[in-house]
């Protein structure tokens, strides 16, 4: 396994670090207060090519592999998680389905606009009765001539209020169970489609999610993504593909928390000396560093496996699980090291702590990742 970055990607990584530190971080507290990411920041992100991370070069994207993407996601994870989530949802589950399963006509139509950030992508699987049990979908799609009529709703859809294109899973044949689910590319302006109000969340300010509704929504048959009945498998592959990238974002956030904790512990004096000299604080920092390095190696190993075209179902679940566990543990220790100031909203530790919590839930809960790992182990050893 070779995790060495090409010179051009190392330069992009450096530029993203500079962008994060000089442009995003100064507005991070404003994003928290206003629940909005400044348009200037999004425009600069587009100019850097961040919206095209997962899109091949021939369609206007950066055309880079998973290791290279993870290196950039890691840098993005060091700043405001709401900002990172907008880009991550677009470049991950919002667009990789078209890259993986789209036909040439669909790729030509959508990917260039998504690579430039002109169009934002979203992924719509979750429903009120279908969260972890993703086969229990109630949204239906009935073919009428050269169109499908979609009816139902989805909720907790990241980027929904700003998205132009949704990858939507709907039931086309209820008698077939999981094999009766089909993927559709749904444009926001199609008749019968509308977005509900923004949901108020614990964290990820500036990254908005909402319910979306289909009322005889007319989707052209040419917008079926992949084969009819292949939607559930598509969804699993889309989610698995993005898990290394999500882990890389968690890695970057954890690294930032460790750096802030070391700096604070060196400055904070109690009992006549910096708390960095206290053994318990040293142990906290050592544990944080150990967890971070474990996550780093698994993240880039899974990214390497993706680049090699290997089966990563088990490993992708492992890295998603480890990424969320490490981020939450590191955030908790960072609050403890900072004491009272770590609980105050004017300081970023509190923000990272709230943002970390969703990582155990979205794009597959920690419990579901354990189920996936156990199922793959049974196949491997029994």
Secondary structure by P-SEA (a helix, b strand, c coil): ccccccaaaaaaaaaaaaaaacccccaaaaaaaaccccaaaaaaaaaacccccccccccccccccaaaaaaaaaaaacccaaaaaaaaaaaccccccccccccaaaaaacaaaaaaccbbbbbcccccccccccccccbbbbbcccbbbbbbccccccccccccccbbbbbcccccccccbbbbbcccccccccccccccccccccbbbbbbbbcccccccccccccccaaaaaaaaaaaaaaaaaaaaaaaaaaaaaaaaaaaaaccccccccccccaaaaaaaaaaaaaaaaaaaaaaaaaaaaaaccccaaaaaaaaaaaaaaaaaaaaaaaaaacccccccccaaaaaaaaaaacccccccaaaaaaaaaaaaaaacc
